[in-house]
Amino acid sequence: MTLLTHTSTLPLHSAVATIGMFDGVHLGHQLIISTLCAQAREAGKASLVVTFDRHPQHVLRPDAAPTPLIMSLRERLRLLGELGVDYVLPLPFTAELARLTAGQFMAALQQRWGVDTLVMGYNHRFGSDRMDHIDDYRRAASALAMQVVQAPEYDGAHVSSSIIRRLIGEGRVAEAAALLGRPFALEGTVVHGEHVGTGLGFPTANVGGLPPHQLLPADGAYAVQAVTDKGRFPGMAGVGTRPTVSDGLHSSIEVNLFTGRLMIYDQPIRVEFVQWLRGEKRFSSVTGLIHQLAVDREQALKILHNIDDSNTTNNTL
């Protein structure tokens, strides 16, 4: 996959493209990308995904609370590349771009990036005029001698980035994973905390350095897999304000790795949220909290062990 910039160009009539934010790169997005690649192969052209560096709502509704994002731009680009596309173009979403009609945007795609076929997702709309039906887009494209192809609707549970955001925000990470095709994950850096977990017998890696507008799961405890430069490790994560051992004013993300304490400060970490364990609560004593953490650990170990067994079985079929 080649990463383009807004100043890059492609030859005329060289590309088949699709447009979208693709936050989450979920199963519905994957079907669109599969359709794109098939269309490009059939036409003997390159496949091009046009996406944006920020959520359009951050520009269109600057006074509203920013739309939280399932993943960073870097992760989105990596996953799009893994789907086998030839080019990805992350356009800066600006007020000027937002003013373009669908026809003007298609003309820019044709003239600058050689697009002569556009694959549109089911119910996808773009352009300041946001036309009502795909036939409207086809008429606008025909004026440019372009073709519009509609990707099939995903044949399964209704899937969208907004649904996945809601599930994650409610702590329903296993349900979100079923729509994403992979666990929801946070990518950050291990930072120094107050070392409260060490004193409790459950040392934690504090996750900081998250990208702007990162969506967070609901406060609570989760079974997780953590990926660091030292490998992949089972663990449990706490998201929230730690009301039993702190003033409850500051939120944090802390991961207890079941392999023991690792010296990974200032190192990158990826936390994959596998399953919700319980909601956050204030315990009447530190002893009660320690007991609950031991219960959480056993529950998380069972969940993660069952997942490992399932993966091993699937890999041997």
Beta strands, then each sheet from edge to edge (+ up, - down):
strand 1: 2-3
strand 2: 15-19
strand 3: 46-52
strand 4: 87-91
strand 5: 115-120
strand 6: 147-150
strand 7: 184-191
strand 8: 205-208
strand 9: 220-228
strand 10: 231-240
strand 11: 252-257
strand 12: 268-279
sheet 1: 1+ 4+ 3+ 2+ 5+ 6+
sheet 2: 7+ 8- 11+ 10- 9+ 12- 7+
end
